[in-house]
Amino acid sequence: MGLVYFIFFWIGASVFSFVNVLIYRVPRKISFVGGRSFCPSCRTNLKLYDMIPVFSYILLKGRCRKCKSKIPVRCLFVELLGGILAVQCAAAVPLDETGAGIYLFKTVFLLMTGALLTAVTFVDIDTMEIPNGFVLALACLGAVSLFVFPEVSLPVRVTGCFAVSVPMLLLTVLIPGAFGGGDIKLMAAAGILLGAKLTGAAFFFSMLAGGLYGIYLLAGKKKGGKDHFAFGPFLCVGIWAAICWGNEIFGWYFGLLP
């Protein structure tokens, strides 16, 4: 399986190399379906050997081949993250219970979901906004997941669409600025993907992580009590945690009850 995981790592790093393109181009309204990749500093078109995931960054020592400007280390991080998530997805899908075709399809589906959540995360960090196109893409993945993971029924998914997003909306009406519109729409789309139970788990994970981060900011006096920070990244982490471990955590929790 070592060779299989290496192949998946390479595929994941390649997919997330494109995620880097989305992170840069979408907020700037630059088409990501046409045009060659270029250096943001000198606008020089990149050669194929400049875009080998992970290795090009290392070989170029983190600088553009022509103008020598620094390539953000985040680009390398995102590619490495893609490789790691691809291996995680490959390991999570049980090969012995499915055919090779279904195994590959489920693995790719999970990887695409992780890629989209990563794009949302970094665009929200950069702009404090979640593009509607990303929300629509997540909703489409949710619709596809009805066939990929049919054990979660359509009524449960519809319930999940409203289970968290509606309370978030009501809270935002009562407390303006509690959540951004993009956050609310993201959780509505996630509900279609996850269903009601796991959407609740995703929100719990995100509130826990976001709360700890908020405490860190306040303790370090990096932000005041009324300052805002991007919450979309924590929602994305919560969604991914729910996908990977939500059912196991629910089983563990209810196993503790008498």
Contacts in CASP RR format, 6 or more apart in sequence:
PFRMAT RR
TARGET T0000
AUTHOR 0000-0000-0000
METHOD contacts of the structure
MODEL  1
MGLVYFIFFWIGASVFSFVNVLIYRVPRKISFVGGRSFCPSCRTNLKLYD
MIPVFSYILLKGRCRKCKSKIPVRCLFVELLGGILAVQCAAAVPLDETGA
GIYLFKTVFLLMTGALLTAVTFVDIDTMEIPNGFVLALACLGAVSLFVFP
EVSLPVRVTGCFAVSVPMLLLTVLIPGAFGGGDIKLMAAAGILLGAKLTG
AAFFFSMLAGGLYGIYLLAGKKKGGKDHFAFGPFLCVGIWAAICWGNEIF
GWYFGLLP
4 90 0 8 1.000
5 87 0 8 1.000
5 90 0 8 1.000
5 91 0 8 1.000
8 83 0 8 1.000
8 86 0 8 1.000
8 87 0 8 1.000
8 89 0 8 1.000
8 90 0 8 1.000
8 107 0 8 1.000
9 83 0 8 1.000
9 84 0 8 1.000
9 86 0 8 1.000
9 87 0 8 1.000
10 53 0 8 1.000
10 83 0 8 1.000
11 83 0 8 1.000
11 86 0 8 1.000
11 111 0 8 1.000
12 53 0 8 1.000
12 82 0 8 1.000
12 83 0 8 1.000
12 85 0 8 1.000
12 86 0 8 1.000
12 111 0 8 1.000
13 53 0 8 1.000
13 54 0 8 1.000
13 79 0 8 1.000
13 80 0 8 1.000
13 82 0 8 1.000
13 83 0 8 1.000
13 86 0 8 1.000
14 53 0 8 1.000
15 82 0 8 1.000
15 86 0 8 1.000
15 111 0 8 1.000
15 112 0 8 1.000
15 115 0 8 1.000
16 53 0 8 1.000
16 78 0 8 1.000
16 79 0 8 1.000
16 81 0 8 1.000
16 82 0 8 1.000
16 83 0 8 1.000
16 85 0 8 1.000
16 115 0 8 1.000
16 118 0 8 1.000
17 51 0 8 1.000
17 53 0 8 1.000
17 78 0 8 1.000
17 79 0 8 1.000
18 32 0 8 1.000
18 115 0 8 1.000
19 78 0 8 1.000
19 82 0 8 1.000
19 115 0 8 1.000
19 118 0 8 1.000
19 119 0 8 1.000
20 75 0 8 1.000
20 78 0 8 1.000
20 79 0 8 1.000
21 32 0 8 1.000
21 37 0 8 1.000
22 32 0 8 1.000
22 119 0 8 1.000
22 123 0 8 1.000
23 78 0 8 1.000
23 119 0 8 1.000
23 122 0 8 1.000
23 123 0 8 1.000
23 126 0 8 1.000
24 30 0 8 1.000
24 40 0 8 1.000
25 31 0 8 1.000
25 32 0 8 1.000
26 32 0 8 1.000
26 119 0 8 1.000
26 123 0 8 1.000
26 131 0 8 1.000
26 134 0 8 1.000
27 123 0 8 1.000
27 126 0 8 1.000
27 127 0 8 1.000
27 129 0 8 1.000
27 131 0 8 1.000
36 45 0 8 1.000
36 46 0 8 1.000
37 45 0 8 1.000
37 46 0 8 1.000
37 51 0 8 1.000
38 44 0 8 1.000
38 45 0 8 1.000
38 46 0 8 1.000
39 46 0 8 1.000
39 64 0 8 1.000
39 66 0 8 1.000
39 67 0 8 1.000
39 69 0 8 1.000
41 64 0 8 1.000
41 67 0 8 1.000
41 69 0 8 1.000
42 64 0 8 1.000
42 66 0 8 1.000
42 67 0 8 1.000
42 69 0 8 1.000
44 64 0 8 1.000
44 66 0 8 1.000
44 67 0 8 1.000
47 65 0 8 1.000
49 56 0 8 1.000
50 56 0 8 1.000
50 60 0 8 1.000
50 65 0 8 1.000
53 79 0 8 1.000
54 76 0 8 1.000
54 79 0 8 1.000
54 80 0 8 1.000
57 71 0 8 1.000
57 75 0 8 1.000
57 76 0 8 1.000
57 79 0 8 1.000
58 76 0 8 1.000
60 71 0 8 1.000
62 70 0 8 1.000
62 71 0 8 1.000
62 73 0 8 1.000
62 76 0 8 1.000
63 69 0 8 1.000
63 70 0 8 1.000
63 71 0 8 1.000
64 71 0 8 1.000
74 122 0 8 1.000
78 118 0 8 1.000
78 122 0 8 1.000
81 118 0 8 1.000
82 111 0 8 1.000
82 115 0 8 1.000
82 118 0 8 1.000
85 111 0 8 1.000
85 114 0 8 1.000
85 115 0 8 1.000
85 118 0 8 1.000
86 107 0 8 1.000
86 111 0 8 1.000
88 244 0 8 1.000
89 107 0 8 1.000
89 110 0 8 1.000
89 111 0 8 1.000
90 107 0 8 1.000
92 107 0 8 1.000
92 110 0 8 1.000
92 244 0 8 1.000
93 103 0 8 1.000
93 106 0 8 1.000
93 107 0 8 1.000
93 110 0 8 1.000
94 103 0 8 1.000
95 103 0 8 1.000
98 106 0 8 1.000
105 148 0 8 1.000
106 148 0 8 1.000
106 149 0 8 1.000
109 141 0 8 1.000
109 144 0 8 1.000
109 145 0 8 1.000
109 148 0 8 1.000
110 243 0 8 1.000
112 141 0 8 1.000
113 138 0 8 1.000
113 141 0 8 1.000
113 193 0 8 1.000
113 240 0 8 1.000
113 243 0 8 1.000
114 240 0 8 1.000
116 134 0 8 1.000
116 137 0 8 1.000
116 138 0 8 1.000
116 141 0 8 1.000
117 138 0 8 1.000
117 236 0 8 1.000
117 239 0 8 1.000
117 240 0 8 1.000
118 236 0 8 1.000
119 134 0 8 1.000
120 130 0 8 1.000
120 134 0 8 1.000
120 138 0 8 1.000
120 186 0 8 1.000
120 232 0 8 1.000
120 233 0 8 1.000
120 236 0 8 1.000
121 232 0 8 1.000
121 233 0 8 1.000
121 236 0 8 1.000
121 237 0 8 1.000
122 233 0 8 1.000
123 129 0 8 1.000
123 130 0 8 1.000
123 131 0 8 1.000
123 134 0 8 1.000
124 130 0 8 1.000
124 230 0 8 1.000
124 231 0 8 1.000
124 232 0 8 1.000
124 233 0 8 1.000
125 230 0 8 1.000
125 233 0 8 1.000
128 228 0 8 1.000
128 230 0 8 1.000
129 182 0 8 1.000
130 181 0 8 1.000
130 182 0 8 1.000
130 183 0 8 1.000
130 185 0 8 1.000
130 186 0 8 1.000
130 232 0 8 1.000
132 185 0 8 1.000
134 186 0 8 1.000
135 182 0 8 1.000
135 185 0 8 1.000
135 186 0 8 1.000
135 188 0 8 1.000
135 189 0 8 1.000
136 189 0 8 1.000
138 186 0 8 1.000
138 189 0 8 1.000
138 190 0 8 1.000
138 193 0 8 1.000
139 188 0 8 1.000
139 189 0 8 1.000
139 192 0 8 1.000
139 193 0 8 1.000
141 193 0 8 1.000
142 157 0 8 1.000
142 189 0 8 1.000
142 191 0 8 1.000
142 192 0 8 1.000
142 193 0 8 1.000
143 192 0 8 1.000
145 152 0 8 1.000
145 192 0 8 1.000
145 193 0 8 1.000
146 152 0 8 1.000
146 154 0 8 1.000
146 157 0 8 1.000
152 194 0 8 1.000
152 195 0 8 1.000
156 195 0 8 1.000
156 196 0 8 1.000
156 197 0 8 1.000
157 191 0 8 1.000
157 192 0 8 1.000
157 193 0 8 1.000
157 194 0 8 1.000
157 195 0 8 1.000
158 192 0 8 1.000
159 195 0 8 1.000
159 196 0 8 1.000
160 191 0 8 1.000
160 192 0 8 1.000
160 194 0 8 1.000
160 195 0 8 1.000
160 196 0 8 1.000
160 199 0 8 1.000
161 188 0 8 1.000
161 189 0 8 1.000
161 191 0 8 1.000
161 192 0 8 1.000
162 188 0 8 1.000
163 191 0 8 1.000
163 195 0 8 1.000
163 196 0 8 1.000
163 199 0 8 1.000
163 200 0 8 1.000
164 187 0 8 1.000
164 188 0 8 1.000
164 190 0 8 1.000
164 191 0 8 1.000
164 199 0 8 1.000
164 200 0 8 1.000
164 202 0 8 1.000
164 203 0 8 1.000
165 184 0 8 1.000
165 185 0 8 1.000
165 187 0 8 1.000
165 188 0 8 1.000
165 191 0 8 1.000
168 178 0 8 1.000
168 179 0 8 1.000
168 183 0 8 1.000
168 184 0 8 1.000
168 187 0 8 1.000
169 179 0 8 1.000
169 184 0 8 1.000
171 178 0 8 1.000
171 179 0 8 1.000
172 178 0 8 1.000
172 179 0 8 1.000
172 180 0 8 1.000
172 181 0 8 1.000
172 184 0 8 1.000
177 228 0 8 1.000
179 231 0 8 1.000
180 231 0 8 1.000
182 232 0 8 1.000
183 231 0 8 1.000
183 232 0 8 1.000
183 235 0 8 1.000
186 232 0 8 1.000
186 235 0 8 1.000
186 236 0 8 1.000
187 199 0 8 1.000
187 202 0 8 1.000
187 203 0 8 1.000
187 235 0 8 1.000
190 199 0 8 1.000
190 202 0 8 1.000
190 235 0 8 1.000
190 239 0 8 1.000
191 198 0 8 1.000
191 199 0 8 1.000
193 239 0 8 1.000
193 243 0 8 1.000
194 202 0 8 1.000
194 239 0 8 1.000
194 242 0 8 1.000
194 243 0 8 1.000
197 250 0 8 1.000
198 242 0 8 1.000
198 243 0 8 1.000
198 246 0 8 1.000
198 247 0 8 1.000
199 242 0 8 1.000
200 242 0 8 1.000
201 238 0 8 1.000
201 241 0 8 1.000
201 242 0 8 1.000
201 246 0 8 1.000
201 249 0 8 1.000
201 250 0 8 1.000
202 235 0 8 1.000
202 238 0 8 1.000
202 239 0 8 1.000
202 241 0 8 1.000
202 242 0 8 1.000
203 235 0 8 1.000
203 238 0 8 1.000
205 237 0 8 1.000
205 238 0 8 1.000
205 241 0 8 1.000
205 242 0 8 1.000
206 231 0 8 1.000
206 232 0 8 1.000
206 234 0 8 1.000
206 235 0 8 1.000
206 236 0 8 1.000
206 237 0 8 1.000
206 238 0 8 1.000
206 239 0 8 1.000
207 234 0 8 1.000
209 234 0 8 1.000
209 237 0 8 1.000
209 238 0 8 1.000
210 231 0 8 1.000
210 234 0 8 1.000
213 229 0 8 1.000
213 234 0 8 1.000
214 223 0 8 1.000
214 229 0 8 1.000
216 222 0 8 1.000
217 223 0 8 1.000
217 224 0 8 1.000
217 227 0 8 1.000
217 229 0 8 1.000
218 224 0 8 1.000
218 225 0 8 1.000
223 229 0 8 1.000
END
